[in-house]
Amino acid sequence: MTDVTSSKSTRRPHHWRHDLIELAALFTAVVVADTIAKTVVKGPDGPYLLVFSAIALAATAAFHTWWARRHGHTSHAPPAGDTGGRPTAEPAAVTATTRNDTGPESGPESGPPVETTLWRMRTTVADTPGSLAALCTVLARLGVDILTLQTHPLGDGTVDEFLLRAPADLSARALARETAAAGGRDTWTERADTHDLVDTPTRVLGLATRTALDAAELPLALRQLLGRCTLHSVPAVSLTGRPTGEQAPVEGVLEETVMRLRDPHGGTLIIERPHLPFTPTEFARARALVELDARLGPRVPRSQDVLTLPEGNEITVRRADQRDLPAARAMHDRCSARTLGLRYHGPVGDADRYLDHLLSPRFGRTLAVQTASGRLVALGHLLWDGDETEVALMVEDDWQRRGIGSELLGRLVAMAEETGCDSVYAVTQSSNTGMVAAMRALNLPLDYQIEEGTLVITARLAPAPRPADRTRQGQPSEGARRAER
């Protein structure tokens, strides 16, 4: 059971009978002392009276001790659990503790553990004293443990976001109904997992660190910060050179379920969450991440892997960005019309503008393969498409059928798994047997959709060992070699 207690210090109950006995004993002692003093001074029986008085005082003390023990008093001792210090929390703070039984006290042997479920819950309460306490009292009655609590102040109330551990038999509907009865409105609930147990400051710092190390992490960091949402990066100018009309102000725009933030690379970042309005606190956090990205400028991890192909040639696989545009354009110029057609499903009118879009970290991650002489011979793209993820490959003609395409695809899928994607898809032509074989070599469940010669292959990702892990010894994976032969 969840106990909700005020942080104010608890006062001991006042026992009037105890005070009355002490007052009577004090009055009697004064009278007896005065009588004894007069008798000792004026009478011949003074020594006998002194002995009698000592016996009477001892009997009174024994009676007082017996009375105190019988009624559970410990004279001048603080109540159990009182350390004599000040309260450790400010007044009106709420503390939640979990117990496995319904009694007032629960020890380690109180009974078998109760099966529980993690929930994320957000509700709006009135910004008045006692509103949060009333809600916590209802949660306590339901046997719900409050693990974390965030508050998002609004103009007409406060949005409270909870991470809860609730009994497994407590449904989301019942939880929302009881929350509404306690004064909560616009309640939203969602199943949580152990990753949500990280406290908010730690999680935000981790996302900021990832963003600082890699510019391509910003869209992923925003998704993880804001939960289930859709993010679109709209450039200021389209691939055909026409203005898109999307240019958010520097301070950004918040419209309930839509955020518009100024993209440091030009254009606008549009974040949508139709099922749950954004709060000003969330808007401020998202804007801070975007500002951090803008201040740090272009950056990609510098790590690279040197691999040896079956024929003995060495290649280097590394991350790429817009600074590799000249080398990517040179590779384009060396590719045949058939290779370009399989990659882009038609002619490319402005290769420079198109490649600049693909190499932008705002739209995803790019892997480049270069030879020992530094020449770029292959590109692999992992593209964020709203809330979906696309993979795309292009290998220069003279370097095809050597395992490079499958090596890139395996690494791209590994990146998708690391970022929490559920699936990836590839758009190609049914005649592109190399891409089809590379997708099959992933050993993942595949779905195929064919429409007018265009083939869409979707791979459902699983938490299996990542393909990139099989290539860290400096050799391409066997699946990659078989796929390109």
C-alpha positions in Angstrom: 0.0 0.0 0.0 1.2 3.5 -0.7 1.3 5.8 2.3 1.1 9.5 1.7 2.3 11.6 4.7 2.9 15.2 5.3 6.5 16.4 5.9 5.5 18.4 9.0 6.8 17.0 12.2 4.3 14.9 14.1 3.2 16.1 17.6 2.8 13.7 20.5 -0.8 13.4 21.9 -1.4 15.4 25.1 -2.3 13.3 28.1 -4.1 15.5 30.7 -4.2 12.7 33.4 -0.4 12.5 33.3 -0.1 16.3 33.9 -2.7 16.2 36.8 -0.8 13.5 38.6 2.5 15.3 38.3 0.8 18.6 39.6 -0.7 16.7 42.6 2.6 15.1 43.4 4.4 18.4 43.3 1.8 20.1 45.6 2.0 17.1 48.1 5.8 17.3 48.1 5.8 21.0 48.9 3.3 20.5 51.8 5.2 17.5 53.2 8.5 19.4 53.0 7.2 22.4 54.8 5.7 20.2 57.6 8.9 18.2 58.0 11.0 21.4 58.2 8.9 22.8 61.0 8.8 19.5 62.9 12.5 18.9 62.7 13.2 22.4 63.9 10.6 22.5 66.8 9.7 18.9 67.7 11.6 16.0 69.4 10.6 13.5 66.7 12.5 15.1 63.8 14.8 12.1 62.9 11.8 9.7 62.7 9.9 12.0 60.4 12.9 12.3 58.0 13.1 8.5 57.7 9.3 8.3 57.1 9.5 11.0 54.4 12.2 9.2 52.5 10.1 6.0 52.5 7.1 8.0 51.3 9.1 9.7 48.4 10.4 6.3 47.3 6.9 4.8 47.2 5.7 7.8 45.2 8.5 7.4 42.7 7.8 3.7 42.3 4.0 4.4 41.7 4.8 7.1 39.1 7.1 4.7 37.2 4.5 1.9 37.2 1.8 4.3 36.0 3.9 5.6 33.2 4.8 2.1 31.9 1.2 0.9 32.1 0.0 3.8 29.9 2.9 3.6 27.4 4.6 6.9 28.3 8.3 7.3 28.1 9.0 10.4 30.0 10.9 13.1 28.0 11.6 10.6 25.1 10.9 11.6 21.5 8.4 9.6 19.5 9.7 6.7 17.5 11.5 7.8 14.4 12.0 11.3 15.6 15.7 12.4 15.4 15.1 15.7 17.1 16.1 17.6 14.0 14.1 19.8 11.6 11.8 18.3 9.0 13.7 17.2 5.9 11.2 18.5 3.5 9.3 21.7 3.0 5.7 21.9 4.2 3.1 20.4 1.9 5.7 18.1 0.2 4.4 14.6 -0.6 6.4 11.4 0.0 5.3 8.0 -1.4 6.4 4.6 -0.2 5.5 1.1 -1.4 4.3 -1.7 0.8 3.1 -5.2 -0.2 0.2 -5.4 2.2 -2.7 -3.3 3.3 -1.7 -2.9 7.0 -0.2 0.2 8.5 3.3 -1.4 8.7 4.9 -3.8 6.4 8.1 -5.7 7.0 10.2 -7.9 4.8 8.1 -10.9 5.8 4.7 -9.4 5.3 3.7 -11.7 2.4 4.4 -12.7 -1.2 5.4 -10.0 -3.6 2.7 -8.4 -5.7 2.9 -8.4 -9.5 3.2 -4.9 -10.7 3.2 -2.9 -14.0 4.9 0.4 -14.9 2.7 3.2 -16.2 3.3 6.7 -17.4 0.5 9.0 -16.5 -0.1 12.7 -17.2 -3.0 14.7 -15.8 -3.9 18.3 -15.2 -4.9 19.4 -11.7 -5.9 22.8 -10.2 -3.1 24.9 -9.0 -4.4 25.1 -5.4 -3.1 23.8 -2.1 -4.1 20.1 -1.5 -4.9 19.2 -5.1 -1.8 17.1 -5.5 -2.3 15.6 -2.1 -5.8 14.5 -2.9 -4.6 12.8 -6.1 -1.7 11.0 -4.2 -4.3 9.8 -1.6 -6.3 8.2 -4.3 -3.2 6.5 -5.8 -2.3 5.3 -2.3 -5.7 3.7 -1.9 -5.2 1.9 -5.2 -1.9 0.5 -4.1 0.1 2.6 -6.6 3.6 3.6 -5.9 4.8 7.0 -7.3 8.4 6.5 -8.6 8.9 9.9 -10.2 6.9 13.1 -10.5 7.4 16.1 -12.9 5.3 19.2 -12.8 4.6 21.4 -15.8 3.1 24.8 -14.7 0.3 26.2 -17.0 -1.8 29.3 -16.8 -4.9 27.6 -15.5 -3.4 24.6 -13.6 -0.5 22.3 -13.4 0.3 19.2 -15.5 1.6 16.5 -13.3 3.5 13.7 -15.1 4.0 10.5 -13.0 5.9 7.3 -13.4 3.9 4.7 -11.5 4.3 1.2 -10.3 0.8 -0.2 -10.0 -0.8 -3.6 -9.4 -0.9 -5.7 -12.5 -4.7 -6.0 -12.3 -5.3 -2.2 -12.3 -6.4 -1.2 -15.8 -5.6 2.1 -17.5 -9.3 2.9 -17.6 -9.7 2.4 -13.8 -6.6 4.5 -13.2 -8.0 7.3 -15.3 -11.4 7.1 -13.7 -10.1 7.3 -10.2 -7.7 10.1 -11.2 -10.7 12.1 -12.6 -12.6 11.5 -9.3 -9.7 13.1 -7.5 -9.8 16.2 -9.6 -7.5 15.3 -12.5 -8.5 16.2 -16.1 -7.2 15.5 -19.5 -5.6 12.3 -18.2 -3.3 10.3 -20.4 -1.8 6.9 -19.6 0.7 4.8 -21.4 2.7 1.6 -20.5 6.2 2.3 -19.5 9.4 0.2 -19.3 12.5 0.1 -17.2 14.2 2.7 -19.4 11.8 5.3 -18.0 13.1 4.7 -14.5 16.0 7.1 -15.3 15.2 10.5 -13.6 14.5 13.4 -15.9 17.7 15.5 -15.3 19.9 12.5 -16.0 18.0 11.6 -19.1 18.2 15.2 -20.5 21.9 15.4 -19.8 22.4 12.1 -21.6 20.5 13.4 -24.7 22.5 16.7 -24.6 25.7 14.7 -24.6 24.6 12.6 -27.6 23.6 15.7 -29.5 27.0 17.4 -28.7 28.9 14.4 -30.1 26.9 13.9 -33.2 24.8 16.3 -35.2 22.7 13.5 -36.6 21.5 12.7 -33.0 19.3 15.8 -32.7 16.1 14.3 -34.3 16.5 11.2 -32.2 17.1 13.1 -29.0 14.0 15.2 -29.6 12.0 12.0 -30.1 13.2 10.5 -26.9 12.8 13.7 -25.0 9.1 14.2 -26.1 8.0 10.5 -26.3 5.9 9.2 -29.3 6.0 12.1 -31.8 6.6 12.7 -35.5 9.4 14.9 -36.5 9.8 16.5 -40.0 12.7 18.6 -41.1 11.5 21.0 -43.8 14.3 22.9 -45.7 13.8 26.5 -46.6 14.4 25.6 -50.2 13.2 22.4 -51.9 15.3 20.1 -54.0 14.0 21.9 -57.1 15.2 25.2 -55.8 11.8 26.6 -54.8 11.1 28.2 -51.4 9.0 26.0 -49.2 7.6 28.8 -47.1 8.7 27.1 -43.8 10.8 29.4 -41.7 10.0 29.5 -38.0 11.0 32.5 -35.9 14.2 32.3 -33.8 12.2 31.8 -30.6 10.1 29.0 -32.1 6.3 28.5 -32.1 4.2 26.3 -29.8 0.7 25.4 -30.9 -0.6 22.8 -28.5 0.2 19.6 -30.3 2.7 21.1 -32.8 6.2 22.7 -32.2 8.0 24.7 -34.9 11.7 25.3 -34.2 14.3 27.1 -36.3 16.7 24.6 -37.8 20.3 25.7 -37.5 21.0 24.3 -41.0 18.1 26.3 -42.5 14.4 25.5 -42.6 12.2 24.4 -39.8 11.9 21.4 -37.5 8.2 20.5 -37.1 7.3 18.2 -34.2 3.8 16.8 -33.9 2.2 14.8 -31.1 -1.6 14.7 -31.8 -2.4 12.5 -28.9 -1.0 14.7 -26.2 -0.4 18.5 -26.2 3.0 19.8 -25.5 3.7 21.8 -22.4 5.8 25.0 -22.1 8.4 23.0 -20.2 8.7 20.5 -23.0 8.9 23.3 -25.5 11.8 25.0 -23.6 13.7 21.7 -23.3 13.4 21.0 -27.0 14.4 24.5 -27.9 17.5 24.2 -25.6 18.6 21.1 -27.5 18.2 22.8 -30.9 20.2 25.8 -29.6 23.0 23.5 -28.4 23.1 21.9 -31.8 23.4 25.4 -33.5 26.2 26.5 -31.3 28.4 23.4 -31.8 28.1 23.5 -35.6 28.9 20.6 -38.0 30.3 17.5 -36.3 30.4 13.7 -36.8 32.1 11.0 -34.8 35.7 10.5 -36.1 35.7 6.7 -35.6 36.5 4.6 -38.6 37.0 0.9 -39.4 39.5 -0.5 -41.8 38.3 -3.7 -43.5 39.9 -6.2 -45.8 37.9 -7.4 -48.8 38.1 -11.0 -50.0 40.5 -10.1 -52.8 42.9 -8.3 -50.3 42.0 -4.7 -50.9 41.6 -2.5 -47.8 38.7 -0.1 -47.4 37.7 2.4 -44.7 34.2 2.7 -43.4 33.4 6.0 -41.7 30.7 8.6 -41.1 30.1 11.3 -43.7 28.4 14.6 -43.8 28.0 17.6 -46.1 31.7 18.3 -46.0 32.1 15.2 -48.2 29.9 16.7 -50.9 32.8 17.1 -53.5 33.9 13.5 -53.1 30.3 12.2 -53.3 29.7 14.2 -56.5 32.9 12.8 -58.1 31.7 9.3 -57.3 28.3 10.1 -58.9 30.1 11.2 -62.1 31.9 7.9 -62.2 28.8 5.8 -61.8 26.9 4.4 -64.8 23.3 5.5 -65.7 22.1 2.0 -64.7 23.6 2.3 -61.2 22.1 5.8 -60.7 18.8 4.6 -62.0 18.7 1.7 -59.5 19.5 4.1 -56.7 17.2 7.1 -57.6 14.6 5.3 -59.7 15.1 7.9 -62.5 17.4 10.7 -63.7 18.9 13.1 -61.1 18.6 16.7 -62.4 20.7 18.4 -59.7 23.0 16.0 -58.1 24.7 18.6 -55.9 21.5 19.7 -54.3 20.2 16.1 -53.9 23.5 14.9 -52.4 23.6 17.9 -50.0 20.2 16.9 -48.8 21.2 13.2 -48.3 24.4 14.1 -46.5 22.7 16.5 -44.1 22.7 15.1 -40.5 19.3 16.6 -40.0 17.8 13.9 -42.3 19.7 10.9 -41.0 23.2 9.3 -40.9 25.5 8.5 -43.8 28.3 6.0 -44.0 31.0 6.4 -46.6 33.5 3.8 -48.0 36.8 5.0 -49.2 39.8 3.3 -50.7 43.4 3.4 -49.4 44.0 6.3 -51.7 41.1 8.3 -50.2 38.7 7.9 -53.1 35.0 7.6 -52.2 33.4 4.5 -53.7 30.2 3.8 -51.8 27.5 5.6 -49.7 24.9 4.2 -47.4 22.1 6.3 -45.9 19.9 5.8 -42.9 17.2 8.4 -43.4 14.6 9.6 -40.8 11.3 9.6 -42.6 8.8 11.0 -40.1 8.4 8.2 -37.6 9.8 5.6 -40.1 13.3 4.8 -41.2 14.7 4.2 -44.7 17.9 2.6 -45.8 19.5 3.3 -49.2 22.8 2.2 -50.8 24.9 3.2 -53.8 28.2 1.5 -54.8 30.4 2.6 -57.6 30.3 0.1 -60.6 33.9 -1.1 -60.3 33.4 -1.9 -56.6 30.1 -3.8 -56.8 29.8 -7.6 -56.0 32.6 -7.4 -53.4 30.5 -7.4 -50.2 30.6 -3.6 -49.7 26.8 -3.0 -50.1 25.9 -5.7 -47.5 28.6 -4.5 -45.2 27.1 -1.0 -45.3 23.5 -2.3 -44.9 24.4 -4.4 -41.9 26.0 -1.3 -40.2 23.0 0.9 -41.0 20.6 -1.7 -39.5 22.8 -1.8 -36.4 22.5 2.0 -36.1 18.7 1.7 -36.5 18.5 -0.9 -33.7 20.7 1.3 -31.4 18.3 4.2 -31.9 15.3 2.1 -31.0 13.7 1.8 -34.5 11.2 -1.0 -34.9 11.8 -1.5 -38.6 13.6 -0.2 -41.7 12.5 -0.2 -45.3 14.3 0.0 -48.6 12.7 1.3 -51.9 14.3 -0.2 -55.0 13.3 -1.9 -58.3 12.4 -5.5 -58.5 15.3 -6.0 -60.9 17.8 -4.8 -58.3 18.9 -8.4 -57.3 21.9 -7.1 -55.3 19.7 -5.0 -52.9 17.2 -7.8 -52.5 20.0 -10.3 -51.6 21.5 -7.9 -49.2 18.2 -7.4 -47.3 17.7 -11.2 -47.2 21.2 -11.7 -45.8 20.2 -9.7 -42.7 18.3 -12.8 -41.5 15.4 -10.6 -40.3 11.6 -11.0 -41.0 10.9 -9.2 -44.3 7.7 -7.8 -45.9 7.5 -7.2 -49.6 5.3 -4.7 -51.5 5.4 -4.3 -55.3 3.7 -1.6 -57.2 4.4 -0.7 -60.8 7.9 -2.1 -60.8 8.8 -0.4 -57.4 9.7 -2.8 -54.6 9.5 -1.8 -51.0 11.2 -4.2 -48.6 10.6 -3.7 -44.9 12.8 -5.5 -42.3 11.4 -5.9 -38.8 14.2 -5.4 -36.3 14.8 -7.7 -33.4 17.1 -7.3 -30.3 19.5 -9.9 -31.8 23.3 -9.3 -31.9 23.8 -6.3 -34.2 25.4 -7.0 -37.6 28.1 -4.4 -36.8 29.3 -6.5 -33.9 30.3 -9.3 -36.4 32.6 -7.0 -38.3 34.7 -5.5 -35.6 37.5 -8.0 -36.2 38.4 -6.3 -39.5 36.5 -8.7 -41.8 33.1 -8.3 -43.5 30.4 -10.7 -42.3 29.8 -13.9 -44.2 26.3 -12.8 -45.0 27.7 -9.7 -46.6 30.1 -11.7 -48.7 27.5 -14.2 -49.9 25.0 -11.4 -50.8 27.4 -9.6 -53.2 28.8 -12.7 -54.9 
